[in-house]
Amino acid sequence: AAGTDIDHFGNSELTVYNIGIVEWAPPAILSVPCTLNLKFWPYDVQKCEIFLISGSRDGFQVDVQLYNNESEIEISGFMRTKHSWQIVEAKQTRHSSKYYETREYFLYLNFLFTIKRNSPTFGAFVIVPA
């Protein structure tokens, strides 16, 4: 979440439930580098992966969960028209791993996005002979 004017911690609220759950959804814009395969450019499809993990708390202290416990991510509300990339598929999984020989474990979320280039202008430049 670098390079933004977002106040990540100052103005975000927590929701505390009477069953002991605290929910925090701070604003963030994540920039994720993806290794590109340009073999089929400008009609390429890419896969980008994001891992979210607490670097300082174990699974007993921070229990990350999938939204609605779903593996598919609803992306229709996030799509922009006339954009360079289109999200074709978005999946999420939750993982648990133990620390070596201890009782502690850590949880992390994995997000996999399949994106397709949506640039008819590039196609015109490639297809039209010189």
C-alpha positions as CSV (number, residue, x, y, z in Angstrom):
1,A,0.0,0.0,0.0
2,A,2.7,2.4,-1.0
3,G,2.4,5.7,-2.9
4,T,-1.1,6.7,-1.8
5,D,-2.6,9.6,0.2
6,I,-4.8,7.1,2.2
7,D,-4.7,7.5,6.0
8,H,-4.5,3.8,6.7
9,F,-4.9,3.9,10.4
10,G,-6.1,7.3,11.5
11,N,-9.7,7.3,10.3
12,S,-10.7,3.6,10.1
13,E,-13.3,2.1,12.4
14,L,-13.5,-1.2,14.1
15,T,-16.6,-3.3,14.5
16,V,-16.8,-5.2,17.8
17,Y,-19.3,-8.0,18.1
18,N,-20.7,-9.4,21.4
19,I,-19.3,-12.8,20.6
20,G,-15.7,-11.6,20.8
21,I,-15.0,-10.9,17.1
22,V,-13.4,-7.6,16.1
23,E,-13.5,-6.7,12.5
24,W,-11.2,-4.1,10.9
25,A,-11.3,-3.1,7.3
26,P,-8.7,-0.3,6.8
27,P,-8.6,1.4,3.4
28,A,-5.7,0.2,1.2
29,I,-4.5,0.2,-2.4
30,L,-2.2,-2.7,-3.0
31,S,0.3,-2.6,-5.8
32,V,1.3,-6.2,-6.7
33,P,4.1,-7.0,-9.2
34,C,3.2,-9.9,-11.5
35,T,5.6,-11.8,-13.7
36,L,4.2,-11.3,-17.3
37,N,4.3,-13.8,-20.1
38,L,4.0,-11.7,-23.3
39,K,4.0,-14.7,-25.7
40,F,0.4,-13.9,-26.8
41,W,0.6,-10.1,-26.5
42,P,-1.6,-8.1,-27.1
43,Y,-4.1,-10.9,-26.4
44,D,-2.4,-12.2,-23.3
45,V,-3.9,-13.6,-20.1
46,Q,-1.9,-13.3,-16.8
47,K,-2.1,-14.8,-13.4
48,C,-1.2,-12.7,-10.3
49,E,-1.0,-14.0,-6.8
50,I,-1.2,-12.1,-3.5
51,F,-0.4,-13.5,0.0
52,L,-1.7,-11.7,3.1
53,I,-0.2,-12.8,6.4
54,S,0.4,-11.3,9.8
55,G,4.2,-10.9,10.2
56,S,4.1,-10.4,13.9
57,R,1.2,-12.4,15.3
58,D,0.4,-16.2,15.2
59,G,-2.9,-17.8,14.4
60,F,-4.0,-17.8,18.1
61,Q,-3.7,-14.0,18.1
62,V,-4.8,-13.1,14.5
63,D,-7.3,-15.4,12.9
64,V,-7.8,-14.3,9.3
65,Q,-10.9,-15.6,7.5
66,L,-12.2,-15.6,4.0
67,Y,-15.1,-13.3,3.4
68,N,-18.3,-15.4,3.7
69,N,-16.0,-18.4,3.7
70,E,-16.2,-18.5,-0.1
71,S,-13.4,-19.5,-2.5
72,E,-14.8,-17.4,-5.4
73,I,-14.5,-13.6,-5.1
74,E,-17.4,-11.5,-6.4
75,I,-15.7,-9.0,-8.8
76,S,-18.6,-7.5,-10.7
77,G,-18.8,-4.4,-8.5
78,F,-15.1,-3.7,-9.0
79,M,-14.9,-3.8,-12.8
80,R,-14.2,-0.5,-14.6
81,T,-15.2,0.1,-18.2
82,K,-12.5,1.1,-20.7
83,H,-9.7,-0.2,-18.6
84,S,-6.5,-1.9,-19.9
85,W,-7.1,-5.1,-18.0
86,Q,-10.2,-7.2,-17.3
87,I,-10.4,-9.6,-14.3
88,V,-11.5,-12.9,-15.7
89,E,-11.4,-14.9,-12.5
90,A,-10.6,-14.3,-8.8
91,K,-10.1,-17.0,-6.2
92,Q,-9.2,-17.0,-2.5
93,T,-8.0,-19.7,-0.1
94,R,-7.1,-19.8,3.6
95,H,-4.0,-21.7,4.8
96,S,-2.7,-22.8,8.1
97,S,0.9,-23.8,8.8
98,K,2.7,-24.7,12.0
99,Y,5.9,-23.1,13.2
100,Y,8.6,-25.8,13.1
101,E,8.4,-27.8,16.3
102,T,6.2,-25.4,18.4
103,R,2.5,-25.4,19.2
104,E,2.1,-22.1,17.3
105,Y,0.8,-21.8,13.8
106,F,0.2,-19.0,11.4
107,L,-2.6,-18.3,9.0
108,Y,-2.5,-16.6,5.6
109,L,-4.8,-15.8,2.8
110,N,-3.9,-16.5,-0.8
111,F,-5.6,-14.6,-3.6
112,L,-5.2,-15.6,-7.3
113,F,-6.4,-13.2,-10.0
114,T,-6.5,-14.1,-13.7
115,I,-6.5,-11.0,-15.8
116,K,-6.8,-10.4,-19.6
117,R,-5.5,-7.5,-21.5
118,N,-8.4,-5.4,-22.8
119,S,-6.7,-3.1,-25.4
120,P,-8.1,-3.0,-28.9
121,T,-5.7,-0.2,-29.7
122,F,-2.7,-2.6,-29.4
123,G,-4.4,-5.1,-31.7
124,A,-4.8,-2.4,-34.4
125,F,-1.1,-1.6,-34.2
126,V,-0.1,-5.2,-34.5
127,I,-2.6,-6.4,-37.1
128,V,-2.4,-3.4,-39.6
129,P,0.5,-3.9,-42.0
130,A,3.1,-1.1,-42.4
